Amino acid sequence: MLRNIFLKTLYEKRWSTLGWGIGIIALTMMTTLFFPTFKKAFSESLNEIPESMKAFIGDASTCQTLGGYVDVQVIAQMVFLTIIMAVILGSGLIAGDEGAGTLQSLLAQPVKRTKVFIQKYCALLVISLVATSLIFIAVFASGVLINESMDWWRMAQATFGMWLISVVFGVAAFAIGAITGKRALAGSLVGMVAFVSYIITSLAVTVEALKIPNKLSPFYYFNTPSIIKYGIDWGNMAVLVTIIVILSVISFIWFNKRDIR
């Protein structure tokens, strides 16, 4: 039964996963394949970029390399897309089933809540991993097509980071859904937190007052400093893992104790 719940969840989410996957591959490749055009135009206008704008893109010269371009134009955009996917998925795995009445039917059978929780949780991790892995594949394929290369090990590290930050928000939505049984609440609340956190981290580069609040944002630990440029910061990744573990444990305990009708 434990194994069947996991496979059943993957099967039920197959079409939405396929749709997200196609969108992720298409958008990633479209953006990456634009690099040669961007590189030429950027080289011509580099000296005209104001210093205030250069702060947003970091070392402007790095954008003339595929790695720098991917860091600024691909990862910064695609990570939020994978987070949206994870939040939508996570908020519905338990709370969605509860709202539809299927969770109650499942728990009426000789199956423990622990099994239901763990298997649906694992489905979230696997689907999120597939989505973020597609970004790496799409960037690599695009690099081959335009005859450009980068540090692929660093790209793999960045992909791992994208998976972790997606799981942070996906598990947060999963946790709130498991605790409250309300899918809309879980999705909207975590979505709002993700958006505000993203904005804070983006503006903290130039707004001094946001530097301290920025350290409360999961995005700060995802790509500060740039993984593509400096390599992964395992201390930062440990912070994200800690957040995931805390949310998982709290929701697991609460889900197993609360009354489900």
VMD Tcl script that draws the C-alpha trace (Angstrom):
set ca {
  {0.00 0.00 0.00}
  {2.81 2.39 0.86}
  {4.40 1.92 -2.53}
  {1.05 2.14 -4.30}
  {0.20 5.50 -2.76}
  {3.47 6.93 -4.05}
  {2.99 5.54 -7.57}
  {-0.68 6.52 -7.60}
  {0.25 10.09 -6.74}
  {2.85 10.22 -9.52}
  {0.29 8.77 -11.92}
  {-2.37 11.29 -10.94}
  {0.07 14.17 -11.42}
  {1.49 12.87 -14.72}
  {-0.27 15.33 -17.01}
  {0.36 18.40 -14.88}
  {3.99 17.32 -14.49}
  {4.27 16.87 -18.26}
  {2.75 20.29 -18.86}
  {5.09 21.98 -16.41}
  {8.02 20.05 -17.87}
  {7.30 21.14 -21.43}
  {6.92 24.74 -20.29}
  {10.16 24.66 -18.31}
  {12.14 23.15 -21.19}
  {10.67 25.55 -23.74}
  {11.23 28.70 -21.68}
  {14.72 27.65 -20.58}
  {15.83 26.84 -24.12}
  {14.29 29.99 -25.60}
  {16.13 32.12 -23.05}
  {19.45 30.27 -23.37}
  {19.40 30.18 -27.19}
  {19.07 33.96 -27.13}
  {22.53 34.25 -25.54}
  {24.55 34.92 -28.76}
  {22.25 37.82 -29.65}
  {22.31 39.11 -26.10}
  {26.10 38.84 -25.94}
  {26.58 40.94 -29.06}
  {24.11 43.62 -28.00}
  {25.36 43.66 -24.42}
  {28.97 44.12 -25.50}
  {28.01 47.18 -27.50}
  {26.02 48.81 -24.70}
  {28.05 47.76 -21.65}
  {29.60 51.17 -21.16}
  {26.19 52.83 -21.21}
  {24.74 50.83 -18.29}
  {24.37 53.03 -15.15}
  {26.27 51.95 -12.07}
  {22.98 51.53 -10.17}
  {21.81 48.98 -12.72}
  {25.12 47.14 -12.67}
  {24.51 46.47 -9.00}
  {21.45 44.43 -9.91}
  {23.35 42.24 -12.37}
  {26.58 42.02 -10.37}
  {29.79 41.95 -12.38}
  {28.48 43.11 -15.75}
  {31.29 41.42 -17.67}
  {30.14 37.99 -16.50}
  {27.00 38.37 -18.61}
  {29.23 38.00 -21.67}
  {29.83 34.35 -20.75}
  {27.21 31.63 -20.97}
  {27.60 30.90 -17.26}
  {27.05 34.50 -16.26}
  {24.11 34.84 -18.62}
  {22.49 31.66 -17.32}
  {22.99 32.87 -13.75}
  {21.25 36.19 -14.39}
  {18.71 35.40 -17.09}
  {17.85 31.72 -16.64}
  {18.29 30.69 -13.00}
  {16.87 33.92 -11.60}
  {13.68 33.41 -13.64}
  {13.26 29.65 -13.71}
  {13.73 29.16 -9.98}
  {10.55 31.13 -9.31}
  {8.68 29.05 -11.88}
  {9.73 25.79 -10.20}
  {8.71 27.25 -6.84}
  {5.24 28.08 -8.17}
  {4.92 24.52 -9.43}
  {6.07 23.08 -6.08}
  {3.65 25.28 -4.11}
  {0.69 24.31 -6.29}
  {1.66 20.66 -6.04}
  {2.45 20.68 -2.32}
  {-0.71 22.51 -1.30}
  {-2.90 19.92 -2.99}
  {-1.29 16.59 -2.13}
  {-3.02 16.24 1.23}
  {-5.32 19.26 1.55}
  {-6.60 18.78 -2.00}
  {-7.45 15.14 -1.36}
  {-9.07 16.08 1.94}
  {-11.20 18.72 0.28}
  {-12.29 16.23 -2.38}
  {-13.12 13.61 0.24}
  {-10.65 11.04 -1.13}
  {-8.30 11.33 1.84}
  {-11.04 10.31 4.24}
  {-11.82 7.28 2.08}
  {-8.16 6.31 1.99}
  {-7.73 6.60 5.75}
  {-10.86 4.52 6.29}
  {-8.89 1.60 4.84}
  {-6.24 -0.28 6.85}
  {-3.51 2.22 6.03}
  {-1.62 4.36 8.50}
  {-1.49 8.13 8.21}
  {2.28 7.86 8.39}
  {2.33 5.95 5.12}
  {0.04 8.43 3.41}
  {2.11 11.39 4.58}
  {5.50 9.92 3.66}
  {4.47 8.67 0.23}
  {2.83 11.93 -0.80}
  {5.79 13.81 0.61}
  {8.18 11.69 -1.48}
  {6.08 12.35 -4.58}
  {6.56 16.08 -4.00}
  {10.33 15.64 -3.73}
  {10.55 13.50 -6.87}
  {8.36 15.70 -9.08}
  {10.24 18.82 -7.96}
  {13.55 17.09 -8.71}
  {12.36 16.17 -12.20}
  {11.30 19.77 -12.89}
  {14.58 21.33 -11.79}
  {16.63 18.65 -13.58}
  {14.91 19.63 -16.82}
  {16.43 23.11 -16.47}
  {19.93 21.63 -16.45}
  {19.12 19.42 -19.45}
  {17.64 22.34 -21.39}
  {20.61 24.62 -20.69}
  {23.07 21.89 -21.68}
  {21.19 21.13 -24.91}
  {21.03 24.83 -25.75}
  {24.75 25.22 -25.08}
  {25.47 22.44 -27.56}
  {23.22 24.04 -30.18}
  {24.87 27.46 -29.94}
  {28.36 26.00 -29.47}
  {28.85 27.60 -26.06}
  {30.03 26.00 -22.85}
  {30.22 26.76 -19.14}
  {31.21 25.07 -15.90}
  {28.64 22.28 -15.99}
  {29.53 21.09 -12.50}
  {28.63 24.55 -11.19}
  {25.41 24.37 -13.21}
  {24.66 21.02 -11.56}
  {25.24 22.62 -8.17}
  {22.91 25.49 -9.08}
  {20.30 22.93 -10.16}
  {20.59 21.25 -6.78}
  {20.14 24.65 -5.13}
  {17.03 25.33 -7.24}
  {15.62 21.98 -6.18}
  {16.20 22.75 -2.50}
  {14.63 26.22 -2.63}
  {11.65 24.79 -4.54}
  {11.27 22.07 -1.93}
  {11.40 24.64 0.88}
  {8.29 26.40 -0.42}
  {6.69 23.20 -1.70}
  {7.06 21.55 1.70}
  {5.79 24.73 3.38}
  {2.60 24.51 1.30}
  {2.43 20.76 1.93}
  {2.83 21.35 5.67}
  {0.15 24.02 5.92}
  {-2.19 21.86 3.87}
  {-1.51 18.84 6.10}
  {-2.03 20.91 9.27}
  {-5.15 22.84 8.22}
  {-6.66 20.74 5.44}
  {-7.19 23.95 3.47}
  {-5.57 23.93 0.03}
  {-6.37 27.54 -0.87}
  {-4.91 28.82 2.40}
  {-1.73 26.80 1.95}
  {-1.16 27.88 -1.64}
  {-1.98 31.56 -1.22}
  {-0.07 32.03 2.05}
  {3.12 30.32 0.87}
  {2.85 31.97 -2.53}
  {2.70 35.38 -0.89}
  {5.66 34.59 1.37}
  {7.68 33.38 -1.62}
  {6.90 36.53 -3.61}
  {7.76 38.90 -0.76}
  {10.96 36.95 0.00}
  {11.99 37.13 -3.67}
  {11.39 40.88 -3.80}
  {13.32 41.49 -0.59}
  {16.34 39.51 -1.80}
  {16.25 41.25 -5.19}
  {16.11 44.74 -3.68}
  {18.56 44.05 -0.86}
  {21.40 44.42 -3.37}
  {20.86 48.18 -3.43}
  {18.58 48.93 -0.44}
  {20.65 48.97 2.74}
  {17.59 48.73 5.02}
  {16.73 45.32 3.56}
  {20.07 43.65 4.19}
  {19.09 42.32 7.62}
  {15.52 41.24 6.66}
  {17.07 39.59 3.61}
  {18.77 37.05 5.86}
  {15.31 35.80 6.84}
  {14.52 35.10 3.19}
  {15.15 31.57 1.86}
  {16.31 33.15 -1.40}
  {19.28 34.64 0.42}
  {20.57 31.15 1.14}
  {19.84 29.86 -2.34}
  {22.19 31.89 -4.52}
  {24.18 34.26 -2.29}
  {26.87 34.42 -3.47}
  {26.34 33.23 -7.06}
  {26.65 29.45 -7.31}
  {27.64 29.65 -10.97}
  {30.44 32.09 -10.21}
  {31.74 30.87 -6.84}
  {30.39 27.37 -6.42}
  {27.81 26.12 -3.96}
  {27.85 27.30 -0.35}
  {27.08 24.14 1.59}
  {26.45 26.15 4.75}
  {23.64 27.97 2.98}
  {22.29 24.70 1.62}
  {22.31 23.33 5.18}
  {20.08 26.22 6.25}
  {17.56 25.32 3.54}
  {17.68 21.65 4.53}
  {17.10 22.63 8.16}
  {14.01 24.64 7.19}
  {12.70 21.66 5.23}
  {13.28 19.25 8.13}
  {11.59 21.54 10.67}
  {8.52 22.06 8.49}
  {8.34 18.34 7.72}
  {8.54 17.24 11.35}
  {5.96 19.76 12.58}
  {3.48 18.91 9.83}
  {4.04 15.16 10.27}
  {3.27 15.30 14.00}
  {0.27 17.59 13.53}
  {-1.18 15.56 10.64}
  {-1.03 12.36 12.65}
  {-2.87 13.94 15.58}
  {-5.56 16.13 14.06}
  {-9.12 15.05 13.41}
  {-9.91 14.51 9.73}
  {-13.60 14.45 8.81}
}
mol new
graphics top color blue
foreach p $ca { graphics top sphere $p radius 0.5 }
foreach p [lrange $ca 0 end-1] q [lrange $ca 1 end] { graphics top cylinder $p $q radius 0.2 }
display resetview
